[in-house]
Amino acid sequence: MLARKSEPKKFKDTMRPEYNMSGGVRGKYAGRFKGDVVKVPIAPDVASAFPDADAVNEALRVLLKAAKKVASAA
């Protein structure tokens, strides 16, 4: 006679109550960003050098322009 398989053990929920996201809203803040926005993490020491996103974009545009000049001269 074959041994009968035991019932699978019930899942024990070990999640802490403070991590319960069941009441959350998916994409709640997604509308704040334009569709063409790309979020890139920047190190805190680098971020402290710029007052806002426009300053970061301007610095990157200057860097890209310089890089294109160097590449075209080579």
mmCIF file as gemmi writes it, N, C-alpha and C atoms, coordinates in Angstrom:
data_model
loop_
_atom_site.group_PDB
_atom_site.id
_atom_site.type_symbol
_atom_site.label_atom_id
_atom_site.label_alt_id
_atom_site.label_comp_id
_atom_site.label_asym_id
_atom_site.label_entity_id
_atom_site.label_seq_id
_atom_site.pdbx_PDB_ins_code
_atom_site.Cartn_x
_atom_site.Cartn_y
_atom_site.Cartn_z
_atom_site.occupancy
_atom_site.B_iso_or_equiv
_atom_site.pdbx_formal_charge
_atom_site.auth_seq_id
_atom_site.auth_asym_id
_atom_site.pdbx_PDB_model_num
ATOM 1 N N . MET Axp A 1 ? 0.845 -1.172 0 1 0 ? 1 A 1
ATOM 2 C CA . MET Axp A 1 ? 0 0 0 1 0 ? 1 A 1
ATOM 3 C C . MET Axp A 1 ? 0.894 1.24 0 1 0 ? 1 A 1
ATOM 4 N N . LEU Axp A 2 ? 0.538 2.207 -0.823 1 0 ? 2 A 1
ATOM 5 C CA . LEU Axp A 2 ? 1.319 3.433 -0.94 1 0 ? 2 A 1
ATOM 6 C C . LEU Axp A 2 ? 1.099 4.339 0.256 1 0 ? 2 A 1
ATOM 7 N N . ALA Axp A 3 ? 2.201 5 0.641 1 0 ? 3 A 1
ATOM 8 C CA . ALA Axp A 3 ? 2.083 5.943 1.751 1 0 ? 3 A 1
ATOM 9 C C . ALA Axp A 3 ? 1.346 7.183 1.272 1 0 ? 3 A 1
ATOM 10 N N . ARG Axp A 4 ? 0.493 7.633 2.08 1 0 ? 4 A 1
ATOM 11 C CA . ARG Axp A 4 ? -0.304 8.804 1.718 1 0 ? 4 A 1
ATOM 12 C C . ARG Axp A 4 ? 0.525 10.073 1.931 1 0 ? 4 A 1
ATOM 13 N N . LYS Axp A 5 ? 0.521 10.955 0.92 1 0 ? 5 A 1
ATOM 14 C CA . LYS Axp A 5 ? 1.258 12.204 1.046 1 0 ? 5 A 1
ATOM 15 C C . LYS Axp A 5 ? 0.559 13.107 2.057 1 0 ? 5 A 1
ATOM 16 N N . SER Axp A 6 ? 1.378 13.752 2.845 1 0 ? 6 A 1
ATOM 17 C CA . SER Axp A 6 ? 0.787 14.655 3.827 1 0 ? 6 A 1
ATOM 18 C C . SER Axp A 6 ? 0.322 15.932 3.141 1 0 ? 6 A 1
ATOM 19 N N . GLU Axp A 7 ? -0.587 16.6 3.75 1 0 ? 7 A 1
ATOM 20 C CA . GLU Axp A 7 ? -1.114 17.854 3.211 1 0 ? 7 A 1
ATOM 21 C C . GLU Axp A 7 ? 0.004 18.892 3.193 1 0 ? 7 A 1
ATOM 22 N N . PRO Axp A 8 ? 0.043 19.756 2.185 1 0 ? 8 A 1
ATOM 23 C CA . PRO Axp A 8 ? 1.079 20.796 2.183 1 0 ? 8 A 1
ATOM 24 C C . PRO Axp A 8 ? 0.913 21.711 3.388 1 0 ? 8 A 1
ATOM 25 N N . LYS Axp A 9 ? 2.039 22.145 3.919 1 0 ? 9 A 1
ATOM 26 C CA . LYS Axp A 9 ? 1.988 23.027 5.085 1 0 ? 9 A 1
ATOM 27 C C . LYS Axp A 9 ? 1.385 24.359 4.683 1 0 ? 9 A 1
ATOM 28 N N . LYS Axp A 10 ? 0.606 24.895 5.56 1 0 ? 10 A 1
ATOM 29 C CA . LYS Axp A 10 ? 0 26.197 5.301 1 0 ? 10 A 1
ATOM 30 C C . LYS Axp A 10 ? 1.073 27.272 5.364 1 0 ? 10 A 1
ATOM 31 N N . PHE Axp A 11 ? 0.914 28.294 4.54 1 0 ? 11 A 1
ATOM 32 C CA . PHE Axp A 11 ? 1.857 29.412 4.508 1 0 ? 11 A 1
ATOM 33 C C . PHE Axp A 11 ? 1.712 30.232 5.776 1 0 ? 11 A 1
ATOM 34 N N . LYS Axp A 12 ? 2.818 30.483 6.43 1 0 ? 12 A 1
ATOM 35 C CA . LYS Axp A 12 ? 2.802 31.303 7.637 1 0 ? 12 A 1
ATOM 36 C C . LYS Axp A 12 ? 3.22 32.715 7.249 1 0 ? 12 A 1
ATOM 37 N N . ASP Axp A 13 ? 2.341 33.66 7.452 1 0 ? 13 A 1
ATOM 38 C CA . ASP Axp A 13 ? 2.615 35.053 7.11 1 0 ? 13 A 1
ATOM 39 C C . ASP Axp A 13 ? 3.55 35.651 8.156 1 0 ? 13 A 1
ATOM 40 N N . THR Axp A 14 ? 4.767 36.012 7.72 1 0 ? 14 A 1
ATOM 41 C CA . THR Axp A 14 ? 5.75 36.57 8.643 1 0 ? 14 A 1
ATOM 42 C C . THR Axp A 14 ? 6.011 38.051 8.377 1 0 ? 14 A 1
ATOM 43 N N . MET Axp A 15 ? 5.206 38.659 7.507 1 0 ? 15 A 1
ATOM 44 C CA . MET Axp A 15 ? 5.41 40.068 7.189 1 0 ? 15 A 1
ATOM 45 C C . MET Axp A 15 ? 5.002 40.942 8.375 1 0 ? 15 A 1
ATOM 46 N N . ARG Axp A 16 ? 5.836 41.912 8.664 1 0 ? 16 A 1
ATOM 47 C CA . ARG Axp A 16 ? 5.526 42.842 9.75 1 0 ? 16 A 1
ATOM 48 C C . ARG Axp A 16 ? 4.361 43.743 9.351 1 0 ? 16 A 1
ATOM 49 N N . PRO Axp A 17 ? 3.524 44.116 10.296 1 0 ? 17 A 1
ATOM 50 C CA . PRO Axp A 17 ? 2.36 44.958 9.982 1 0 ? 17 A 1
ATOM 51 C C . PRO Axp A 17 ? 2.749 46.288 9.327 1 0 ? 17 A 1
ATOM 52 N N . GLU Axp A 18 ? 3.892 46.862 9.694 1 0 ? 18 A 1
ATOM 53 C CA . GLU Axp A 18 ? 4.274 48.155 9.117 1 0 ? 18 A 1
ATOM 54 C C . GLU Axp A 18 ? 4.664 48.062 7.638 1 0 ? 18 A 1
ATOM 55 N N . TYR Axp A 19 ? 4.876 46.828 7.134 1 0 ? 19 A 1
ATOM 56 C CA . TYR Axp A 19 ? 5.195 46.653 5.717 1 0 ? 19 A 1
ATOM 57 C C . TYR Axp A 19 ? 3.963 46.307 4.884 1 0 ? 19 A 1
ATOM 58 N N . ASN Axp A 20 ? 2.806 46.342 5.468 1 0 ? 20 A 1
ATOM 59 C CA . ASN Axp A 20 ? 1.574 46.007 4.768 1 0 ? 20 A 1
ATOM 60 C C . ASN Axp A 20 ? 1.228 47.136 3.798 1 0 ? 20 A 1
ATOM 61 N N . MET Axp A 21 ? 1.259 46.847 2.512 1 0 ? 21 A 1
ATOM 62 C CA . MET Axp A 21 ? 0.978 47.844 1.478 1 0 ? 21 A 1
ATOM 63 C C . MET Axp A 21 ? -0.387 47.627 0.821 1 0 ? 21 A 1
ATOM 64 N N . SER Axp A 22 ? -1.244 46.863 1.464 1 0 ? 22 A 1
ATOM 65 C CA . SER Axp A 22 ? -2.53 46.531 0.858 1 0 ? 22 A 1
ATOM 66 C C . SER Axp A 22 ? -3.416 47.753 0.643 1 0 ? 22 A 1
ATOM 67 N N . GLY Axp A 23 ? -3.202 48.826 1.398 1 0 ? 23 A 1
ATOM 68 C CA . GLY Axp A 23 ? -4.016 50.026 1.229 1 0 ? 23 A 1
ATOM 69 C C . GLY Axp A 23 ? -3.376 51.049 0.303 1 0 ? 23 A 1
ATOM 70 N N . GLY Axp A 24 ? -2.232 50.7 -0.291 1 0 ? 24 A 1
ATOM 71 C CA . GLY Axp A 24 ? -1.508 51.628 -1.156 1 0 ? 24 A 1
ATOM 72 C C . GLY Axp A 24 ? -2.184 51.836 -2.497 1 0 ? 24 A 1
ATOM 73 N N . VAL Axp A 25 ? -1.812 52.9 -3.168 1 0 ? 25 A 1
ATOM 74 C CA . VAL Axp A 25 ? -2.339 53.213 -4.49 1 0 ? 25 A 1
ATOM 75 C C . VAL Axp A 25 ? -1.187 53.146 -5.48 1 0 ? 25 A 1
ATOM 76 N N . ARG Axp A 26 ? -1.282 52.273 -6.459 1 0 ? 26 A 1
ATOM 77 C CA . ARG Axp A 26 ? -0.226 52.111 -7.437 1 0 ? 26 A 1
ATOM 78 C C . ARG Axp A 26 ? -0.162 53.337 -8.348 1 0 ? 26 A 1
ATOM 79 N N . GLY Axp A 27 ? 1.043 53.878 -8.519 1 0 ? 27 A 1
ATOM 80 C CA . GLY Axp A 27 ? 1.248 55.008 -9.413 1 0 ? 27 A 1
ATOM 81 C C . GLY Axp A 27 ? 0.685 56.321 -8.904 1 0 ? 27 A 1
ATOM 82 N N . LYS Axp A 28 ? 0.529 56.462 -7.62 1 0 ? 28 A 1
ATOM 83 C CA . LYS Axp A 28 ? -0.098 57.638 -7.031 1 0 ? 28 A 1
ATOM 84 C C . LYS Axp A 28 ? 0.6 58.932 -7.45 1 0 ? 28 A 1
ATOM 85 N N . TYR Axp A 29 ? 1.921 58.919 -7.528 1 0 ? 29 A 1
ATOM 86 C CA . TYR Axp A 29 ? 2.683 60.12 -7.848 1 0 ? 29 A 1
ATOM 87 C C . TYR Axp A 29 ? 3.24 60.112 -9.276 1 0 ? 29 A 1
ATOM 88 N N . ALA Axp A 30 ? 2.902 59.13 -10.05 1 0 ? 30 A 1
ATOM 89 C CA . ALA Axp A 30 ? 3.441 59.009 -11.408 1 0 ? 30 A 1
ATOM 90 C C . ALA Axp A 30 ? 3.05 60.184 -12.292 1 0 ? 30 A 1
ATOM 91 N N . GLY Axp A 31 ? 1.9 60.775 -12.069 1 0 ? 31 A 1
ATOM 92 C CA . GLY Axp A 31 ? 1.446 61.882 -12.894 1 0 ? 31 A 1
ATOM 93 C C . GLY Axp A 31 ? 2.246 63.157 -12.711 1 0 ? 31 A 1
ATOM 94 N N . ARG Axp A 32 ? 3.074 63.22 -11.675 1 0 ? 32 A 1
ATOM 95 C CA . ARG Axp A 32 ? 3.873 64.422 -11.436 1 0 ? 32 A 1
ATOM 96 C C . ARG Axp A 32 ? 5.021 64.566 -12.432 1 0 ? 32 A 1
ATOM 97 N N . PHE Axp A 33 ? 5.377 63.488 -13.102 1 0 ? 33 A 1
ATOM 98 C CA . PHE Axp A 33 ? 6.514 63.509 -14.008 1 0 ? 33 A 1
ATOM 99 C C . PHE Axp A 33 ? 6.041 63.476 -15.457 1 0 ? 33 A 1
ATOM 100 N N . LYS Axp A 34 ? 6.737 64.222 -16.3 1 0 ? 34 A 1
ATOM 101 C CA . LYS Axp A 34 ? 6.433 64.192 -17.723 1 0 ? 34 A 1
ATOM 102 C C . LYS Axp A 34 ? 6.801 62.824 -18.269 1 0 ? 34 A 1
ATOM 103 N N . GLY Axp A 35 ? 6.246 62.483 -19.41 1 0 ? 35 A 1
ATOM 104 C CA . GLY Axp A 35 ? 6.527 61.188 -20.018 1 0 ? 35 A 1
ATOM 105 C C . GLY Axp A 35 ? 7.965 61.028 -20.459 1 0 ? 35 A 1
ATOM 106 N N . ASP Axp A 36 ? 8.658 62.132 -20.732 1 0 ? 36 A 1
ATOM 107 C CA . ASP Axp A 36 ? 10.027 62.032 -21.222 1 0 ? 36 A 1
ATOM 108 C C . ASP Axp A 36 ? 11.072 62.226 -20.126 1 0 ? 36 A 1
ATOM 109 N N . VAL Axp A 37 ? 10.654 62.202 -18.867 1 0 ? 37 A 1
ATOM 110 C CA . VAL Axp A 37 ? 11.579 62.385 -17.756 1 0 ? 37 A 1
ATOM 111 C C . VAL Axp A 37 ? 12.277 61.058 -17.475 1 0 ? 37 A 1
ATOM 112 N N . VAL Axp A 38 ? 13.593 61.121 -17.325 1 0 ? 38 A 1
ATOM 113 C CA . VAL Axp A 38 ? 14.376 59.953 -16.961 1 0 ? 38 A 1
ATOM 114 C C . VAL Axp A 38 ? 14.991 60.239 -15.602 1 0 ? 38 A 1
ATOM 115 N N . LYS Axp A 39 ? 14.702 59.387 -14.647 1 0 ? 39 A 1
ATOM 116 C CA . LYS Axp A 39 ? 15.246 59.571 -13.306 1 0 ? 39 A 1
ATOM 117 C C . LYS Axp A 39 ? 16.536 58.772 -13.195 1 0 ? 39 A 1
ATOM 118 N N . VAL Axp A 40 ? 17.595 59.461 -12.771 1 0 ? 40 A 1
ATOM 119 C CA . VAL Axp A 40 ? 18.902 58.833 -12.623 1 0 ? 40 A 1
ATOM 120 C C . VAL Axp A 40 ? 19.418 59.157 -11.226 1 0 ? 40 A 1
ATOM 121 N N . PRO Axp A 41 ? 19.84 58.14 -10.483 1 0 ? 41 A 1
ATOM 122 C CA . PRO Axp A 41 ? 20.377 58.43 -9.152 1 0 ? 41 A 1
ATOM 123 C C . PRO Axp A 41 ? 21.726 59.15 -9.256 1 0 ? 41 A 1
ATOM 124 N N . ILE Axp A 42 ? 21.894 60.183 -8.463 1 0 ? 42 A 1
ATOM 125 C CA . ILE Axp A 42 ? 23.128 60.961 -8.444 1 0 ? 42 A 1
ATOM 126 C C . ILE Axp A 42 ? 23.672 60.913 -7.02 1 0 ? 42 A 1
ATOM 127 N N . ALA Axp A 43 ? 24.979 60.738 -6.903 1 0 ? 43 A 1
ATOM 128 C CA . ALA Axp A 43 ? 25.607 60.684 -5.584 1 0 ? 43 A 1
ATOM 129 C C . ALA Axp A 43 ? 25.346 61.995 -4.844 1 0 ? 43 A 1
ATOM 130 N N . PRO Axp A 44 ? 25.172 61.927 -3.547 1 0 ? 44 A 1
ATOM 131 C CA . PRO Axp A 44 ? 24.865 63.128 -2.766 1 0 ? 44 A 1
ATOM 132 C C . PRO Axp A 44 ? 25.895 64.254 -2.934 1 0 ? 44 A 1
ATOM 133 N N . ASP Axp A 45 ? 27.186 63.915 -3.029 1 0 ? 45 A 1
ATOM 134 C CA . ASP Axp A 45 ? 28.197 64.962 -3.179 1 0 ? 45 A 1
ATOM 135 C C . ASP Axp A 45 ? 28.076 65.669 -4.524 1 0 ? 45 A 1
ATOM 136 N N . VAL Axp A 46 ? 27.665 64.935 -5.551 1 0 ? 46 A 1
ATOM 137 C CA . VAL Axp A 46 ? 27.468 65.543 -6.874 1 0 ? 46 A 1
ATOM 138 C C . VAL Axp A 46 ? 26.19 66.385 -6.856 1 0 ? 46 A 1
ATOM 139 N N . ALA Axp A 47 ? 25.127 65.853 -6.287 1 0 ? 47 A 1
ATOM 140 C CA . ALA Axp A 47 ? 23.85 66.565 -6.241 1 0 ? 47 A 1
ATOM 141 C C . ALA Axp A 47 ? 23.963 67.883 -5.479 1 0 ? 47 A 1
ATOM 142 N N . SER Axp A 48 ? 24.817 67.927 -4.47 1 0 ? 48 A 1
ATOM 143 C CA . SER Axp A 48 ? 24.948 69.156 -3.685 1 0 ? 48 A 1
ATOM 144 C C . SER Axp A 48 ? 25.579 70.296 -4.485 1 0 ? 48 A 1
ATOM 145 N N . ALA Axp A 49 ? 26.186 69.976 -5.627 1 0 ? 49 A 1
ATOM 146 C CA . ALA Axp A 49 ? 26.815 71.006 -6.458 1 0 ? 49 A 1
ATOM 147 C C . ALA Axp A 49 ? 25.801 71.738 -7.333 1 0 ? 49 A 1
ATOM 148 N N . PHE Axp A 50 ? 24.577 71.23 -7.401 1 0 ? 50 A 1
ATOM 149 C CA . PHE Axp A 50 ? 23.565 71.811 -8.282 1 0 ? 50 A 1
ATOM 150 C C . PHE Axp A 50 ? 22.348 72.251 -7.481 1 0 ? 50 A 1
ATOM 151 N N . PRO Axp A 51 ? 21.856 73.466 -7.741 1 0 ? 51 A 1
ATOM 152 C CA . PRO Axp A 51 ? 20.69 73.947 -6.998 1 0 ? 51 A 1
ATOM 153 C C . PRO Axp A 51 ? 19.378 73.295 -7.432 1 0 ? 51 A 1
ATOM 154 N N . ASP Axp A 52 ? 19.298 72.876 -8.706 1 0 ? 52 A 1
ATOM 155 C CA . ASP Axp A 52 ? 18.056 72.283 -9.189 1 0 ? 52 A 1
ATOM 156 C C . ASP Axp A 52 ? 18.307 71.463 -10.458 1 0 ? 52 A 1
ATOM 157 N N . ALA Axp A 53 ? 17.244 70.855 -10.987 1 0 ? 53 A 1
ATOM 158 C CA . ALA Axp A 53 ? 17.353 69.997 -12.164 1 0 ? 53 A 1
ATOM 159 C C . ALA Axp A 53 ? 17.806 70.778 -13.397 1 0 ? 53 A 1
ATOM 160 N N . ASP Axp A 54 ? 17.39 72.025 -13.52 1 0 ? 54 A 1
ATOM 161 C CA . ASP Axp A 54 ? 17.801 72.831 -14.671 1 0 ? 54 A 1
ATOM 162 C C . ASP Axp A 54 ? 19.315 73.028 -14.691 1 0 ? 54 A 1
ATOM 163 N N . ALA Axp A 55 ? 19.912 73.217 -13.531 1 0 ? 55 A 1
ATOM 164 C CA . ALA Axp A 55 ? 21.364 73.388 -13.456 1 0 ? 55 A 1
ATOM 165 C C . ALA Axp A 55 ? 22.09 72.102 -13.86 1 0 ? 55 A 1
ATOM 166 N N . VAL Axp A 56 ? 21.552 70.967 -13.465 1 0 ? 56 A 1
ATOM 167 C CA . VAL Axp A 56 ? 22.135 69.68 -13.853 1 0 ? 56 A 1
ATOM 168 C C . VAL Axp A 56 ? 22.049 69.517 -15.365 1 0 ? 56 A 1
ATOM 169 N N . ASN Axp A 57 ? 20.89 69.805 -15.935 1 0 ? 57 A 1
ATOM 170 C CA . ASN Axp A 57 ? 20.713 69.67 -17.38 1 0 ? 57 A 1
ATOM 171 C C . ASN Axp A 57 ? 21.643 70.596 -18.147 1 0 ? 57 A 1
ATOM 172 N N . GLU Axp A 58 ? 21.802 71.811 -17.68 1 0 ? 58 A 1
ATOM 173 C CA . GLU Axp A 58 ? 22.687 72.764 -18.356 1 0 ? 58 A 1
ATOM 174 C C . GLU Axp A 58 ? 24.135 72.274 -18.309 1 0 ? 58 A 1
ATOM 175 N N . ALA Axp A 59 ? 24.571 71.779 -17.17 1 0 ? 59 A 1
ATOM 176 C CA . ALA Axp A 59 ? 25.935 71.26 -17.05 1 0 ? 59 A 1
ATOM 177 C C . ALA Axp A 59 ? 26.151 70.069 -17.98 1 0 ? 59 A 1
ATOM 178 N N . LEU Axp A 60 ? 25.164 69.206 -18.078 1 0 ? 60 A 1
ATOM 179 C CA . LEU Axp A 60 ? 25.286 68.052 -18.973 1 0 ? 60 A 1
ATOM 180 C C . LEU Axp A 60 ? 25.301 68.477 -20.437 1 0 ? 60 A 1
ATOM 181 N N . ARG Axp A 61 ? 24.539 69.507 -20.794 1 0 ? 61 A 1
ATOM 182 C CA . ARG Axp A 61 ? 24.553 70.002 -22.173 1 0 ? 61 A 1
ATOM 183 C C . ARG Axp A 61 ? 25.928 70.578 -22.533 1 0 ? 61 A 1
ATOM 184 N N . VAL Axp A 62 ? 26.532 71.304 -21.587 1 0 ? 62 A 1
ATOM 185 C CA . VAL Axp A 62 ? 27.875 71.846 -21.819 1 0 ? 62 A 1
ATOM 186 C C . VAL Axp A 62 ? 28.87 70.701 -22.003 1 0 ? 62 A 1
ATOM 187 N N . LEU Axp A 63 ? 28.756 69.692 -21.167 1 0 ? 63 A 1
ATOM 188 C CA . LEU Axp A 63 ? 29.645 68.536 -21.265 1 0 ? 63 A 1
ATOM 189 C C . LEU Axp A 63 ? 29.47 67.811 -22.598 1 0 ? 63 A 1
ATOM 190 N N . LEU Axp A 64 ? 28.234 67.625 -23.036 1 0 ? 64 A 1
ATOM 191 C CA . LEU Axp A 64 ? 27.984 66.968 -24.32 1 0 ? 64 A 1
ATOM 192 C C . LEU Axp A 64 ? 28.533 67.777 -25.481 1 0 ? 64 A 1
ATOM 193 N N . LYS Axp A 65 ? 28.369 69.09 -25.419 1 0 ? 65 A 1
ATOM 194 C CA . LYS Axp A 65 ? 28.889 69.955 -26.483 1 0 ? 65 A 1
ATOM 195 C C . LYS Axp A 65 ? 30.424 69.851 -26.553 1 0 ? 65 A 1
ATOM 196 N N . ALA Axp A 66 ? 31.078 69.864 -25.408 1 0 ? 66 A 1
ATOM 197 C CA . ALA Axp A 66 ? 32.535 69.743 -25.373 1 0 ? 66 A 1
ATOM 198 C C . ALA Axp A 66 ? 32.991 68.378 -25.884 1 0 ? 66 A 1
ATOM 199 N N . ALA Axp A 67 ? 32.279 67.347 -25.515 1 0 ? 67 A 1
ATOM 200 C CA . ALA Axp A 67 ? 32.628 65.996 -25.955 1 0 ? 67 A 1
ATOM 201 C C . ALA Axp A 67 ? 32.489 65.856 -27.469 1 0 ? 67 A 1
ATOM 202 N N . LYS Axp A 68 ? 31.469 66.491 -28.039 1 0 ? 68 A 1
ATOM 203 C CA . LYS Axp A 68 ? 31.281 66.43 -29.498 1 0 ? 68 A 1
ATOM 204 C C . LYS Axp A 68 ? 32.411 67.162 -30.215 1 0 ? 68 A 1
ATOM 205 N N . LYS Axp A 69 ? 32.857 68.286 -29.654 1 0 ? 69 A 1
ATOM 206 C CA . LYS Axp A 69 ? 33.963 69.024 -30.256 1 0 ? 69 A 1
ATOM 207 C C . LYS Axp A 69 ? 35.236 68.19 -30.243 1 0 ? 69 A 1
ATOM 208 N N . VAL Axp A 70 ? 35.501 67.539 -29.135 1 0 ? 70 A 1
ATOM 209 C CA . VAL Axp A 70 ? 36.709 66.704 -29.009 1 0 ? 70 A 1
ATOM 210 C C . VAL Axp A 70 ? 36.622 65.52 -29.959 1 0 ? 70 A 1
ATOM 211 N N . ALA Axp A 71 ? 35.447 64.907 -30.062 1 0 ? 71 A 1
ATOM 212 C CA . ALA Axp A 71 ? 35.278 63.758 -30.936 1 0 ? 71 A 1
ATOM 213 C C . ALA Axp A 71 ? 35.417 64.126 -32.406 1 0 ? 71 A 1
ATOM 214 N N . SER Axp A 72 ? 34.925 65.297 -32.766 1 0 ? 72 A 1
ATOM 215 C CA . SER Axp A 72 ? 35.01 65.703 -34.184 1 0 ? 72 A 1
ATOM 216 C C . SER Axp A 72 ? 36.427 66.148 -34.531 1 0 ? 72 A 1
ATOM 217 N N . ALA Axp A 73 ? 37.203 66.602 -33.551 1 0 ? 73 A 1
ATOM 218 C CA . ALA Axp A 73 ? 38.586 67.021 -33.803 1 0 ? 73 A 1
ATOM 219 C C . ALA Axp A 73 ? 39.509 65.815 -33.912 1 0 ? 73 A 1
ATOM 220 N N . ALA Axp A 74 ? 39.123 64.696 -33.366 1 0 ? 74 A 1
ATOM 221 C CA . ALA Axp A 74 ? 39.99 63.499 -33.39 1 0 ? 74 A 1
ATOM 222 C C . ALA Axp A 74 ? 39.929 62.77 -34.7 1 0 ? 74 A 1
